[in-house]
């Protein structure tokens, strides 16, 4: 994901936070929702960045946030 954001889409690498997969999620909770991704949501509300995203460990759930909207969706559940 980091390669796509930085190399393909031109995002500044310093803005790619927590992009290295870790077995314990770096001590963070694996679910990207308003409770566990609150740091991302707060950062996005500042209006400095256009869009932010958080993914769970298997890519089923994603949280998308901007300065004006935040939503999460389980995109692969049946």
Protein Blocks (a to p, Z undefined) as FASTA:
>chain_A
ZZmmmmmnopafklmghkaccfklnopafbdcfklmmmmmmmmmnomambdcdddfkoma
ccdddfkbccdddfkbZZ
